Every structure is written in C-alpha cells, then in structure tokens.
Amino acid sequence: MRETTNALGAYLRARRELVTPQQAGIPDVGVRRVPGLRREEVAMLAGISADYYLRLERGRNRNPSVQVLESIARVLHLNEEHFAHLLTLACEAPRRRRRRPRKQTPPPGALKLMDSLVQPAFIEDRYFDILASNSLARALSPGLAVGGNQLRDLFLDPAEQALHPQWEAVTECFIANLRQAVGNDVDDPRFIELTGELSLASPRFRQLWGRHEVRGQQGAPVRLNHPQVGELSLNRERLRIDGTDGLMLVVYHPNAGTSNADKLALLASVGLPTSNSYPQLQRTGAATDNDASR
C-alpha cells in the first residue's frame, strides 16, 4: 500500500494547488507561499479536521471513506474522471502483484483487421508503445513503426513535434490518458522507466506530469502537418481489443470527398518510408489543396 498512499498524497497536493481561493469561495488575504488552497482550507471546506487531511496527504491514513473523498473532490473541483482516479488511488484493497510482459502480443484477429484497413492503423499498449502498424500509418509518421513510443517521440523528437501543429494540446491529452490508464499501478517497471526518462529529458513533461491531470482519450479530429502532403485533418478512433491488457486499435480516417482523403491516397501510393525518414512524394494538386471541409 505504500506506493498507493504516496500516490494519493501527491495527487491531492497537485490538485489542491490548482484551486484558487476565489474558486473555493473564500477570502484571499495575506501572502501565500504556494499557489492554490492551503491544507487547512481544504479540510475546513470539506468538513474534516486539518490533522486528518494532513495524514491523507502524507500517506498516514489508509482508509478514507467514500464520503470523505466525495467532500474533498467537491472542494478540489474534480470531475467524474478525476473522482474515479481518486477512488483508485485511495483503494484499501491490496493490489495483487503480477508480472506484466515487457511487450504484449496483439491477437492474430486484431492484426488481420489492422492489415485489412485502407486507413492508417496501429496497435498501442497503455504506455503508447507501438506493437503493430500498417504501411499507411508508417507513411503518416515514421514514429508509428513497431518498437516506437508515441510519448517519447512527442516530447523528444523535433520531427514528431513539427507534425502536430496543436502540440501543446496533444501532449496534455497523452499525459492525462497515461495517468488514467496506469491508475494506482505506479510500481509497474515500464511505467517507472518511461516516466523517469521523460522527467529527466523534458521540462514540458515534468510540468504536465506534476499537474496530475486525468482524462481518457476519445475519438476526435486530429490536425497534422505532414512534411510531404501538408495539412491534414483526420478523425481518430481508439477501439479496445478484447482479451488484452489495455491494447487499443487506433485508426485515422478522413472525411469522404475531401482533400484529406486525396492526400492519404497519395501517401498510400508512395509506399513505406525508409528508416526514420518520410517518403519522397511527387506533389500534386490534391496534396496542396486546402481541406474543403474547413
């Protein structure tokens, strides 16, 4: 339980510092050494003692009631996803330790489905490691080759960063999803390795990781700025693969009849990129037209 309670305390501290006195409805008087609410203010607004809340943040109380957590969630303005994450971190039941395979193997049926798709598609695990991908996905981004990791590329690879004109929003989404996917399984070796590497190498990652934001990824439009075909606006779908430990089939697809569909067709006609570079394309009108849907 030690890791879980420490994670609970870190989460409470991070979220407490994001709530201003004005948002909490209390006077903002005096000099504040840290942003957000003080511990005693959270305790007062939640209707619990300051000593009890302090023990929660320091991991000394391992059995907070759901009612107490609901009161704290109300004070910290937690939405449903954040409250579910809070419950996970505060869960009293001991977690069964299990060895996770270094890399999962996607089921044969999922691989056949991915290969049959004419849209860019790949299979990722909960750490955003790429376990399988089709040729058009690799033409869209060399980082989607098997063995790549989307988080590492987003934070450390300038070429991958340039692919995303909304890079800041994309990184926020990925980090919030990683928090949700891992939950209280913070002793997972792969999780420790990945977050440790990125914490040391990327100030942006450290900033986002310290906010303890939690949010699931959902199907949504994605903007890309491909070095060969220019701007693309694609729909992203994430489909859970049954019988696996969190594997997802991710598919990018364009709206029919737009220049985005033409650009993907152009990428498909060129073939695979070599090494970590993009394919060389013969530019056409379809590659440069603005998306008719925008």
C-alpha positions in Angstrom: 0.0 0.0 0.0 2.9 2.4 0.4 3.1 3.3 -3.2 -0.7 3.8 -3.4 -0.9 6.1 -0.4 2.1 8.1 -1.6 0.4 8.5 -5.0 -2.7 9.6 -3.2 -0.8 12.3 -1.3 0.9 13.6 -4.4 -2.3 13.7 -6.3 -4.1 15.7 -3.5 -1.3 18.2 -3.3 -1.2 18.7 -7.0 -4.9 19.2 -7.4 -5.1 21.4 -4.3 -2.6 23.8 -5.7 -4.7 24.3 -8.9 -7.8 25.6 -7.0 -7.7 29.3 -6.2 -9.3 30.9 -3.1 -11.7 32.7 -5.4 -12.8 29.4 -7.0 -13.3 27.9 -3.5 -15.3 31.0 -2.3 -13.0 32.1 0.5 -11.2 35.4 1.0 -7.8 35.7 -0.4 -5.9 37.5 2.3 -2.2 37.6 3.3 0.8 36.3 1.4 0.6 32.8 0.0 3.8 30.9 -0.3 2.3 28.3 -2.7 -0.4 28.7 -5.3 -3.9 27.3 -4.7 -5.5 26.3 -1.4 -3.8 25.6 1.9 -4.3 22.2 3.6 -6.3 23.7 6.4 -8.6 25.4 3.9 -9.3 22.2 2.1 -10.1 20.5 5.4 -12.4 23.3 6.5 -14.3 23.3 3.2 -14.6 19.5 3.2 -15.8 19.4 6.8 -12.9 17.3 8.2 -10.1 18.1 10.6 -6.9 19.7 9.4 -4.9 16.9 11.1 -7.0 14.2 9.3 -6.4 15.8 5.9 -2.7 16.2 6.6 -2.5 12.5 7.3 -4.1 11.8 4.0 -1.6 13.9 2.1 1.3 12.3 3.9 0.0 8.8 3.4 -0.7 8.1 7.0 -4.4 7.3 6.7 -5.1 4.3 4.5 -8.8 4.0 4.9 -10.6 7.3 3.9 -14.3 6.8 3.4 -16.1 7.5 0.2 -18.0 10.3 1.9 -14.7 12.0 2.9 -13.3 11.6 -0.6 -16.5 13.0 -2.1 -16.2 16.1 0.1 -12.6 16.6 -0.9 -13.5 16.1 -4.6 -16.1 18.8 -4.3 -13.6 21.2 -2.8 -11.0 20.4 -5.4 -13.5 20.7 -8.3 -12.8 17.2 -9.5 -14.9 15.9 -12.4 -16.1 12.3 -12.7 -12.9 11.1 -14.3 -10.8 12.7 -11.6 -13.0 11.3 -8.9 -12.8 7.8 -10.3 -9.0 8.2 -10.3 -9.1 9.5 -6.7 -11.0 6.4 -5.6 -8.5 4.2 -7.4 -5.6 5.8 -5.6 -7.4 5.6 -2.2 -8.5 2.0 -2.7 -7.7 0.0 0.5 -7.7 -3.4 -1.1 -4.2 -4.7 -1.6 -3.2 -5.0 -5.3 -2.1 -8.4 -6.5 1.3 -8.0 -7.8 1.8 -9.6 -11.2 4.5 -9.6 -13.7 3.5 -7.8 -16.8 5.1 -8.9 -20.1 7.6 -6.4 -21.4 5.7 -6.4 -24.7 2.2 -7.8 -25.3 1.5 -9.7 -28.5 -1.6 -8.4 -30.3 -4.2 -11.2 -31.1 -4.0 -12.6 -34.6 -7.5 -11.4 -35.4 -6.7 -7.8 -34.4 -3.6 -8.0 -36.7 -5.6 -9.2 -39.6 -8.2 -6.5 -39.1 -5.5 -3.8 -38.9 -3.8 -5.1 -42.1 -7.1 -5.1 -43.9 -7.8 -1.5 -43.3 -7.1 1.1 -46.1 -6.7 3.8 -43.4 -3.7 4.4 -41.2 -4.0 2.0 -38.3 -1.8 0.7 -35.5 -2.0 -1.1 -32.2 -0.7 0.5 -29.0 -0.5 -0.5 -25.3 -1.3 1.6 -22.3 2.2 3.2 -22.4 1.7 4.2 -26.1 4.3 1.7 -27.3 3.6 0.7 -30.9 3.1 -3.1 -31.1 1.9 -3.2 -34.8 1.1 -0.8 -37.6 0.1 -0.9 -41.2 2.1 0.7 -44.1 -0.1 3.9 -44.3 0.4 4.5 -40.6 4.2 4.4 -41.0 3.9 6.7 -44.1 1.9 9.1 -41.9 4.6 9.1 -39.3 7.8 7.0 -39.1 7.3 7.1 -35.3 4.4 4.7 -35.8 6.8 1.8 -36.7 6.8 -1.2 -34.4 9.0 -0.5 -31.4 8.4 3.2 -31.3 6.8 5.0 -28.4 4.5 8.0 -29.0 5.2 9.7 -25.7 8.9 9.7 -26.2 8.6 10.9 -29.8 6.2 13.7 -28.8 8.4 15.1 -26.1 11.9 14.3 -27.5 11.7 14.2 -31.3 11.6 17.6 -33.1 10.3 16.0 -36.3 7.3 14.4 -34.5 6.6 17.7 -32.7 6.5 19.5 -36.0 4.0 17.0 -37.2 1.5 18.3 -34.6 0.5 22.0 -35.0 -1.5 21.6 -31.8 1.4 20.0 -30.0 0.7 21.5 -26.5 -2.9 20.2 -26.5 -1.8 16.8 -27.8 0.8 16.4 -25.1 -1.7 17.4 -22.4 -4.1 14.7 -23.8 -1.5 12.0 -23.8 -0.2 12.7 -20.3 -3.8 12.8 -18.9 -4.6 9.5 -20.6 -1.4 7.8 -19.2 -2.4 8.9 -15.7 -5.8 7.3 -16.2 -4.5 4.1 -17.8 -1.9 3.4 -15.1 -4.1 4.3 -12.1 -2.5 3.2 -8.9 -0.2 0.7 -10.6 2.7 3.0 -10.1 5.2 0.3 -9.3 5.0 -1.1 -12.9 8.6 -1.2 -14.3 7.7 0.0 -17.7 5.8 3.0 -16.2 8.7 3.8 -14.0 11.2 3.6 -16.8 9.2 5.7 -19.2 8.2 8.5 -16.8 11.7 8.6 -15.3 13.3 9.0 -18.7 10.9 11.8 -19.8 11.0 13.6 -16.5 14.8 13.9 -16.8 14.8 14.9 -20.5 11.7 17.1 -21.0 10.7 20.2 -19.0 7.3 20.1 -20.7 6.7 16.5 -19.5 7.7 17.5 -15.9 5.3 20.4 -16.0 2.3 18.3 -17.2 3.2 15.3 -15.0 3.1 17.5 -11.9 -0.4 18.6 -12.6 -1.9 15.1 -12.1 -4.5 15.7 -14.8 -6.6 12.6 -15.6 -8.6 12.3 -18.9 -9.4 9.5 -21.2 -8.7 9.7 -24.9 -11.8 9.6 -27.1 -12.5 9.7 -30.8 -11.7 13.2 -32.0 -10.4 15.2 -35.0 -6.6 15.4 -35.2 -4.7 18.0 -37.1 -1.3 17.0 -38.7 1.2 19.0 -40.7 2.8 16.3 -42.9 6.2 17.3 -44.5 5.1 16.0 -47.9 1.4 16.4 -48.2 0.9 19.4 -46.0 -2.0 19.9 -43.5 -4.3 17.0 -42.7 -7.4 16.9 -40.6 -8.3 13.3 -39.7 -10.7 11.6 -37.4 -9.1 9.4 -34.7 -10.8 6.3 -33.3 -9.5 4.2 -30.5 -11.0 0.7 -30.2 -10.3 -1.6 -27.2 -9.1 -5.0 -28.2 -10.9 -7.7 -26.1 -8.9 -10.2 -24.2 -5.9 -8.0 -23.8 -4.5 -5.8 -21.0 -5.4 -2.4 -22.4 -4.4 -2.8 -26.0 -6.0 -0.4 -28.4 -6.5 -0.4 -32.2 -6.1 3.2 -33.4 -7.5 4.2 -36.8 -7.1 7.6 -38.5 -9.7 8.2 -41.2 -10.6 11.3 -43.4 -14.0 12.6 -44.2 -15.0 11.3 -47.6 -14.7 13.6 -50.6 -12.2 16.0 -49.0 -8.6 16.7 -49.9 -7.6 14.9 -46.8 -8.7 11.6 -48.5 -6.8 12.6 -51.6 -3.6 13.2 -49.5 -3.9 9.9 -47.8 -4.3 8.2 -51.1 -1.1 9.9 -52.3 0.7 8.6 -49.3 -0.6 5.1 -49.8 0.6 5.2 -53.5 4.2 6.0 -52.4 4.8 3.2 -50.0 6.8 2.9 -46.8 9.2 5.5 -45.5 12.8 4.3 -45.3 14.5 4.3 -41.9 13.2 7.2 -39.8 12.5 9.5 -42.8 9.4 10.3 -44.8 8.9 9.1 -48.3 9.6 11.4 -51.2 6.4 12.4 -53.0 5.6 13.9 -56.3 3.5 16.9 -55.3 0.1 17.1 -56.9 -2.9 19.4 -56.7 -4.5 17.1 -54.3 -1.5 17.4 -52.0 -1.8 21.1 -51.7 -5.5 21.9 -51.8 -7.0 23.2 -48.6 -9.4 20.8 -46.9 -12.8 21.5 -48.4 -14.4 20.7 -45.0 -12.7 23.6 -43.2 
